[in-house]
Every structure is written in C-alpha cells, then in structure tokens.
Amino acid sequence: MKTVDLIRKKRDGGKLTREEIEFLIEGCVERRIPDYQVAALLMAIYFQGMNDEETITLTDVMAHSGTMLDLSEMPGFPVDKHSTGGVGDTTSLVLIPLLAAAGLTVAKLSGRALGHTGGTIDKLESIPGFHTDLSREEFLSLVKRSGVALADHTEDIVPADRLLYELRDVTATVDSLPLIVASIMSKKLAGGAKGIVIDVKTGAGAFLPKLADSRKLAELLVSIGTHLGRKTSALITDMSQPLGYMVGNALEVKEAIATLKGAGPQDLKGLCCELGAELLLFSGKESVRSAAIETLRGLLHDGSALKKFKEMVKNQGGDLSIIDDPLRFPTAATRAEILASHSGTLVGVDALAVGRAANLLGAGRFVKQGTIDPAVGVELLHKVGDHVQADEPLAVLHVNDVTNLKQVRALVKEAYEIGEGPVRPPVLIVERVTA
C-alpha cells in the first residue's frame, strides 16, 4: 500500500476502506508518512469530502490511535459534554460539578483557548493552585473517588488528532465537516463516556455562524456517536450574543461560582440544565425531560453542585478560600466604561466583536504558545432587549495592558446596536438533535 496512491484515490473522489484509513493514521502517528503527504491528503478530503462510513471509520481509528480511558469500573454512569466554542461560554464550569452532584461520573478532558473562544483549562487555572496536568493514574483515581475530575488533554490521548489539527491549521482545511466531526468525536470516544451531549453554537460568535451549517454538524456528530455505540444528542444554541455577562477567564469563573450558588445569569443556568437533562435521561436517572431539568435546578439551588465544585478544586490543589471570597481572584488594574451613544432598546450585541475585544485585552491567544492574562476581559452590563439611556454604561473593560485599548473600545461600542421599541432576546435553545 502506498500513500501517494491513497492520496490520488481520494483526490479523484474514491472511497477509502478501513484498512486504508488505518494505514494512513498509523503512518501519521508513527511519522512514517511525511507532513507534505498528510497535508495533500487533508486537502483531498477537504475538496472531495467523506461519506458517513468513511467518517465513522476515521473517527474510530483516530480514537484508537492512543490510550483509551476505561471508565467501566467507575461508580456512576460516565458522561461527557462538548461545546463547539463561543463567547462567555462558562457552561463546563457549572455543568461538570452539577452532573457529579446528580450522581453521574464526569471524567472531563478539556482544552485551552485559541482565537476568540475561551478554554476551560485556562479559566480554571485562574484559581490559585488549581492544576490540570494530571497523570492518567491521578485523573482516574480522582474520578473514582469523587465522581469528577477535569484535566488537560495528554499526548497519549488521540495523538492522531493533535498531529492532524496542526496541519489543518496551516493548510486551510480546518473547516472540513468530516475532519471536524472526527476530531471532536474521537476525543469523546477515547475519554470513555457512554453518554455524550454536544452544544453546537450558531450565530455571530460561533465557529459556524449559519444555522444550516450548525444543523448539519450537529446531525453528523449525533449520527457518528450513535453508530459507534455512544448515547449522543446535541443542542443547537444561540451565540449571536455572549452567554452570561462575563467574558474573560477569572471573570467567567466568578460568574460560574455565582451560578453554582444559585444566582448567576438565567441564560447560563438554563443552558446548563438543558444540557445536563440530556445526560440524566441517557443514564436512566430520569425518564422525563422536564423532571430532569427540575432535578438539576434543585441541585444548583440547594448547594449540592457548589459542594462538588469545591471538592474538585480541593482535589486538584486549588485555593478553596477564593470560592467564598471571589474578590481574591486576579483583578485588572484599570476599568474602562463603554457608554451608550443614545437612548433606545438593545437589538444586538455582537458576540464575535466582544470575543475579539477580550482577546485583544489578553484574555485569549492568537498562537498556541501565547500567554493569557486571567484578570482581563469584558463585563457586559446590558444585553439584547434591555432599554438604555444615553451615556449609560453598556459594558466595562477590565484592562492591564492599554496597548490595544482604543481598538477594544471601538469593537465593544460597535458590538452594541441600539434601536427602537420592544425587542425579545434571542431564543437560547434553537434546536434539539437526537438519534
């Protein structure tokens, strides 16, 4: 079998067999196939696509390219959640302890920020002492003991995805649907979950802004997960404006803690309960969706979810006192207000513009090796549907480095669109996709 023959086959629209896909992925991981040939293969897939059978096979082979976590001996039903990325998307910080409080097992492997979307690992590391660089043995031990742990991806988990993504990022092949699906689902499979819910964002701040594209991705993710033996569903959720009111690492953790204490924004609480309900139904703990949502709301308000969050923070070396005193989180040196230019009703808050603004302040990365300032970000004071007066503050910028402040001010001011008359906030749950 020759790599060049398989590149030619896919270039000409042929279908790759399982044996051929295994040959290609093993060759990539073992570095037997040079990068220039892998790049050529990725471009051929980008233009010719893959059918469902090829995509299922690619996902399965990638998942088995490294260590597969075995959660069969864990005490609860193992679940996982994935988000396609958004602005102010703090759901994992709330949902992980909430699911554990409901008696599910959550062995969560998460990533870092790149671009305008935040990374769960970066957010949690704004808690002093919290460490996510756990060995596989430490990680599984914590999950078995507490039912929950969150760690950074290790190099032995789906190495094929790491190598392929590095090349996709520099060859303009990131937005290939089969490659996106294989990347997401291979990591979920390797993580050992039996139930998976996927939050597919749509709107201005989403990876796929158009609803038709988001729907196609959600349907394929659910189909692949189901074919490979996992209970899988997806919610397509609005990301035309940021989720919650905080965008930035420490800011978002503080908002998540407030939510775990029963307060916090309604959209964040609602989305976490909707996503969690999918997994409670999969586990068999609840049989009716409305009852599952009420169970989760109860765990947010009675302190059970907060207790699990504290347990996770303690287990992973974090400073527990900061949870009871959020003022101890890293704080920016300067606060700058963005004022309304005139009175009216907010008809839009561009999530992408707000995400870019937070990035320019230092809350995100432009390159994988970049550093993050945990204290900076954008605090929204108003969102779609609110009535505002001229010169009333719309948002607050949390700033340490003023280098990009002028550009950030312009981005956030332009993100707010003020119109006339009553305006309804966007519907948060756009569609539900099941097997």
Summary of the structure (lengths in Angstrom):
residues: 435
radius of gyration: 21.7
end to end distance: 36.4
largest distance: 69.6
contacts: 1583
relative contact order: 0.14
helix: 47%
strand: 16%
